[in-house]
Amino acid sequence: MTLIARAAAPVGRALFWGSTKYTLHPRSIFPITTRSYSKMLQGCVLKKTFLNNETPSIGVWQTLPGQNVSRVLARAGVDWVMVDCEHGNIDDAAMHEAVPAIASCGVSPLVRIPDMQGWMIKRALDAGAHGILIPLLRSVEEAKKIVSAAKFPPQGQRGLGSPFAMERFNPIPTMTEYLQQANDSLLTMVQIETQEALDAVEEIAAIPGIDVLFIGPFDLGNNIGHPILDGVMKPELEQAIDRILEATNKAGKKCGFFATSGEQAKIYADKGFHMISAALDTTLLQASLGVSLSAARGQQAPKVGGRY
């Protein structure tokens, strides 16, 4: 389905509240609806592309706050928008505004949280994020804790209670349906960007509940002693990236990459990466302004690419 078709799909707000009959399954403490629904929350565009092998999935990065910024990015023809609460100018309140704005356009809202603390994971998922990205992972033990924080019991320890999360899907599920389907629908993603995580990448990729290994090439290069300088990647960094992709494929998971341009995104798409960021709002704005101002002054346009 095209982006326009997804965005134009009717939104049945509160369609099931108050009208669904519940029965109690004899082997469960949770009420189960008598209606027949898919086991997946509907509207998880990125998850759907993975399941249908419609990769690479292309998305963009949001670092500037504002619902209108979120909508502009989401309507650009992407599968997902990553709301960056780690390095972006986006706090908890701005994240709660960005997630529904992106979802309303028929695109998956993803959130990169500032740290791997459990309460941060809960806040992003309770806002209705279709997936979370955890930066600077260092160990197998940390990865397992992240999965536990992101999953409802019995797979994890996530608490239930957000009145907002359900409205980020179409059709809107009841809280019971969200509880039953979230564990299999929402994506848990970790960034492989430290020497420790690289050393244990095969074990991390094999952990149940870890869906995506995402490469942050800048921090990865810094942490393995081969930083990206003036946009140049050293062979040792390229080898590390290849190792992560190989480990991910071997484990049957998905591998993501943060690219700084459309041209670079195409290179890594051809390498077999499943999820690629092709642009970042701030650098796009900087580059576009530079081109327009240079044209207005009769000057040669600067190299496009922002400050990366």
Secondary structure by P-SEA (a helix, b strand, c coil): ccaaaaaacccccccccccbbbbbcccccbbbbccccccccccaaaaaaaaaccccccbbbbccccaaaaaaaaaccccbbbbccccccccaaaaaaaaaaaaaacbbbbbbcccccaaaaaaaaaaccccccccccccaaaaaaaaaaaccccccccccccccccccccccccaaaaaacccccbbbbbbcccaaaaaaaaaaaacccccccccaaaaaaaaaccccccccccaaaaaaaaaaaaaaaaacbbbbbbbccaaaaaaaaaacccbbbcccaaaaaaaaaaaaaaaaaccccccccccc
